[in-house]
């Protein structure tokens, strides 16, 4: 939830209680003149996460695009670039 571009995001909600997580954020899309709003709800553990996501992108030439999905991740080992 950080890294390059994170400074363009505003968290409207960020709640982690135990392994349950709920986040709502809005980010500017520089270069495209648009924005993206995300709602993420799910479980977050020490080495994995599973979120249901609702995404709304606003692009000047296209309008509003809505997406629904699931984001799943699992830590499988140290990144070789970090060594």
C-alpha positions in Angstrom: 0.0 0.0 0.0 2.9 2.3 -0.7 5.6 2.7 -3.3 5.9 4.9 -6.4 2.7 6.8 -7.0 1.3 6.2 -3.5 1.6 9.9 -2.7 -1.2 10.6 -5.3 -3.7 8.5 -3.2 -5.9 9.5 -0.3 -7.3 6.9 2.0 -10.9 7.6 2.9 -11.0 4.4 5.1 -8.3 2.1 6.3 -9.4 -0.4 8.9 -7.6 -3.6 9.8 -9.0 -5.5 12.8 -7.4 -8.9 13.3 -7.2 -10.4 9.8 -10.2 -8.4 8.4 -9.3 -5.4 6.3 -11.5 -2.7 4.7 -10.0 0.1 2.6 -11.4 2.9 0.5 -9.0 5.0 -1.5 -9.0 7.5 -4.3 -5.9 8.1 -6.5 -5.1 10.7 -9.2 -3.9 9.3 -12.6 -1.4 11.8 -13.8 -0.8 12.0 -17.5 -4.4 10.7 -18.2 -6.2 13.5 -16.3 -8.4 10.9 -14.6 -8.9 9.3 -11.2 -9.5 5.9 -9.7 -11.6 5.0 -6.6 -11.2 1.6 -5.0 -13.1 -0.3 -2.3 -11.3 -3.4 -0.9 -12.7 -5.8 1.7 -11.2 -9.1 2.7 -8.7 -11.0 4.8 -5.0 -10.2 5.4 -2.6 -12.5 7.1 1.1 -12.5 7.8 2.0 -14.0 4.4 -1.2 -13.7 2.3 -4.2 -11.6 1.4 -7.6 -12.1 -0.4 -9.7 -9.0 -1.2 -12.9 -8.4 -3.1 -12.5 -5.2 -5.0 -14.8 -2.6 -6.6 -13.0 -0.1 -8.8 -14.3 3.0 -10.6 -12.0 4.8 -13.1 -12.8 8.2 -14.5 -11.1 9.1 -17.8 -11.8 12.4 -19.6 -12.2 10.9 -23.1 -14.0 7.6 -22.1 -16.1 8.4 -19.0 -16.6 6.1 -16.0 -15.4 2.5 -16.1 -16.5 0.1 -13.4 -14.6 -3.1 -12.5 -15.2 -5.9 -9.9 -12.7 -8.5 -9.0 -10.7 -10.4 -6.5 -7.1 -9.7 -5.6 -5.2 -12.7 -4.1 -1.6 -12.8 -3.0 0.8 -15.0 -1.1 4.4 -14.4 0.0 6.5 -17.2 -1.4 10.0 -16.0 -0.4 12.4 -13.2 -0.2 12.7 -11.0 -3.3 16.1 -11.6 -5.0 16.4 -7.8 -5.7 16.2 -7.2 -1.9 19.3 -9.4 -1.2 
